[in-house]
Amino acid sequence: MKRHSLLLACTIFILFCTTTAQAAVEGTVTIFHAGSLSVPMAQIEKAFEARYPGVDVQRESSGSQKAARKISDLGKPCDIMASADYKVIDKLLRPEFSDNNIRFAANCMVLCYTPQSRYADLITADNWLDLLLKPTVIWGHSAPDLDPCGYRALMVLQLAESYYANPGYYQQALANRPLENVRPKAVELVSLLQTGNMDYAWEYRSVAVQHGLKFIELPDEINLGNYRFDSRYAEVGVEVSGKTPGTTMTMRGKSITYGVTLLKQAPNAEAAIAFLAFMLDPQGGLKILADQGQPPFTPPRVADEEMRLTLPTELQALVTVQN
């Protein structure tokens, strides 16, 4: 009887401490994130706020480069930035604005369409290249300077040119894609597809799944989704705007890897750390990502031990070191 009473008392104490700690975390957490994370982030936000009712998560979605530049160029206050390409964090935010870069999920590129798209009943994994050259077909992608999905779309076309031994295809395809079909972020293309104003658009597979779009699966050699082909992906690159106005930088092809960072000047670091701890939890945010068709890294990864040690203690145990 005494043992049972002791166990009950311990359980109540642990629940009290946990509830008290959660109640102590409060205020606003500001997160800038890639548009392709909008659906899972909305669900992560809802689950997190249910656990921490004193916290209000405020999210702004955009292309990843634009999200980073809100911090680096505009000085907008932000606690957490999540990018569709972890290299954006390295190139635009580290080391001035952040010490860390946690790789937490993967993805791959697909060509999306709907039943009302032109040639929807004919398109296959074998003929999509030809269809994108037809003058009557309207297709597009997001802006490479603002959104990783944009420069990745161009990389896929470059890789397809060599993979299918089709010299000149890349330039031919772009010649059939007016500049008005290049949108600031990839998720904007979804509504154009759904309203019939665009026939085909390049998206991440997770976005296609989340929005119920039809899509063409591409070979691993060109879909940027298999790290085993990183040496092949690296053969192509796209020039985008650089770290400072008037400069450029070249983004080389690499398997798609998402990154998230805690900013040095996070206005609400305590609540931001709690959010990241939930987001990187295999039973929390990572499970939500998996349920939404986006493969998470379990555990998430950092480049080296030095970076792991820059993380708050609460987060160090949730990541592994893997270059």
N, C-alpha and C positions, 0 to 999 in steps of 0.2 A: 504494500500500500504506500509506504514511504517512497519507494523507488518510483512508483507511478506518479506520485505527487511531485517528485523532483523533476521528472521528465516533462510533466505538464508545465511546471514553473519555467523550465529552461526554454520550452517551445514558446511560451507567452513572451518571455524576455527577448528572444530572437526576433519574433514578429514585431514586438514593440520597437526594438532598435531599428529594424528595417523600415518600418512605417515612419518612424521619427526621422531617419536619414532621408527618406524620399520626400517627406513633408518639408524638410529644410531646404531642399533644392527648389528654387522658384525663380520667377522672372522670365524674361524673353530670351529665346535662343534664335539667332538669325543665321539662316543657312542659305548660301548661294549654291545652286547645283545645276548639273546638266539637265537639259529638257528631257532626255531619254530616261531620267530617273524619276520623273514626275509621278507616275502611277505608284511604284513601290514606296517612294518617299512619303506620299500622302498616307499610305497605310502604316508606315513606320511611325509617322507623326501621331496618328490616331492612337496606336498602341502605346507609344511612349507617354503621351499626355494622360492616358488612362492610368498609367502607373505613377506618373508624377503630375498630379492635378494642379500643382502650383506653377507649372511651367507652360508658357505659351510659345510654341514653335512657329516662327515666321519664315516661310520659304520663298525664295525667288528663283525661278527657273529661267535658263537662257542657254545659249551656246557656252561651252566650257571656257573658251578664251575670253568671251565677254564677261563671264562671271569673275574670272581672275582679274581682269582689267578694272572691274568695279572696285576692287581692293587696291591694286597697284597704281592705277592711274587716277581714279576718282576719290580714293580714300574713304570709301563707304564702310561704315562699321559692320563687321561680320565676325561670327564665331567659328563657323565651319564652312569649308568649301569642298564640294564633291564634284570631281571631273570625270567625264567619259574617257579621258586619256590622262593617265597619271603623269605623263611627261609635261603636260601643261603646268602642273604644280611645280615641277622641277624647273621649268624654263622661265616661268613668270612670277612665281611667289617665293621660291627658296633662293637664298637664305634670308632675304630681307624681311619677309612677312611671315615666314613659317620655317620651323625646323624639321618638320616631319612630313611623310607622304606614305599613307597606308594603302596598299593595293588590296582591294576587297572583292572584285567581281570581274567576270569576263563577258564577252559577247561575240557576235560575228555579224557580218554584213549580209543583207538580203535585198533583192529587188521586189518591192511591194506593188500590189495592184488590187483592183476590186473587180467584181463580175461585170461592171459597166465599162471597164477600161477597153480601149480599142485593142482588138486581137486577144482579148482575155481567154477566149476559147481555143486559141492556137498557140499561145506562148508556152515554151518548154525550157528546160535547162540547156537545150542544145541550140535554140534559135533566138534567144533573147538579144544577143548582140545585133543581129540583123534587124530586129524590130525597133531597136532604139535609133536606127538610122533612117527609119521611114519618116518622111516629112509630116505626115498626118499624126504621128505619135507625139504626145506631149509628156515629157519626163523632166525630172529635176532632182536637185539635191540641196543640202544646206550650204551656207557660206563658209568656205574654208578658213577665212580669217576669224570667224566667230565661233565655229562649231567643229569639233573633231570629226563628226559624222560627214561633214562636207569634204574635208581633205581625204578622209578614208574612202569616200565614194570615188574620188578621182584616182586614188591608189588602186582600187579594184579594177577600174577601167584600164589602167596602165598594165597591171598584172595580167588581165585578160588578153591584152594585145599580144603579149609574149607567150602566154600559156596556150592560146589557140592559134599561134603562128599567123597572126593577122596584122601585118605591118601597116602602120598609119591609122589603125582603128581608133585610138584614143582621140586624135585630133578630129577625125571624122565624126565621132560621137559628140564631141563638144560643139562642133559646128551646127549640130542639129538640136542644140539645147540653148535657147535664148537666155540672156542674163536675167530676165524677169522670172525665170524658173528656178533661180538660186535664191533661197529664202534664209533669213537670219538663223533659224534653228530647225532641226530635222522634224520635230513634232508638228510644226506648222504645215508640213507637207501632208500630214495625215488627213486634215480637214479638206485639203484640196483633192485628195484621192476620194474621200467619202462623198464629196459633193459633185464629183465627176468633172472637176476643173483641171484635173491632171490624170494622166493614164498610169504612169509608173513613177515611183520615187525610191531612192536609196534610203534604207533605214536599218537600224539594228534589229536583230531577230526578236529581241525581247519586246520592242515597241510594236512590231507586227503582231506578235502573240497577244499582247495586252489590248490591242485595238481591233482584233478580229480580222486583220487584213490577210488576203491571199499573198503568197510570196514564192519566189524562186530560190531554192537552195543552191548555193554555189559550191564548187569544189574547194576543199581545204586549201589548195594551192593558191587560191585568190581571195578567199572570203575573210582573211585577216583574223580568223578565229582559232587557229591551231599554232601554238608556240613552236611546234616541231618544224614549222616552215618559216621561222623568223628570219633565217638567212636569205630566203627567197623574197620575203616581204621587204627586207631592207634594200633590195635592188631598186625600189621605186621611192619617189619622194615628191613632196609638194611644197612650194614656197608660200609662206604665209607672213603676215605682218609680225614684226619683231617685238622685243621687250620694251623698246622705246619708240616713240612716234618717228616715222620716216625710215625705220629699219625693217629688215626682213630676216626670217630664219627658215631653214628647211626642215620639215617634219619627215623623217624617214619611216617607211613602212615597218610595222611591228604588230604582233598579235594584240588584239584589243584588250586593254586592261584599265579598269576604273580605279581612280585614286581618291582618297579623302584626306583632308588635313585640318588640324586644329590651328587656328591663327594665333600668332604671338600676342597680339593685342585684342584677344577675344573679350568683348565687353562683359560677358557672363560665362567665364571659364568653367565655373563649377557645374552649371547646368549643361554646358556644352560637353564636358567630359562625361556626364551621366548619359547624355544622348548618344555619344559615340560608343560608350560601353554597351548600350542597348542595341545600337545599330550593328555592332560587330559581334554580337552574341549569336552563336549557332542556333539557339532557340528563339531568338528575337528577330532583329533586322535581317540577318543572313537567311533565315527561314522564309521570311517574307519575299526576299529577292528570288529565292529558288522557286517559290510558289508562283511568282510572276514571270517565269521563263527566263530569268537571268542567273546564270551559274555563279554562285559565290565562291570565293576562296576560303576554305575552312581548314586551318585558321587563316585570317588575313596576313599579309606579308609586308615586311619592311626590308630595305636594301641591306642594312648591316646592323651590327650590335650598337654602334654609336647612335644611329637613328632611333633604335628601340629605346635606348636610355633617355632620349629627349622627351619621350612620351610620359604623361602622368602615370604614376604607379598603377592606377586602376586599369590602364589600357595596356601596359606592358605584358601582362599575362595573357592577353587576348590575341597577340600577334606572334608570328614566327619570323626568324631572319632567313630570307631567301633572296638572293640576287637575281 
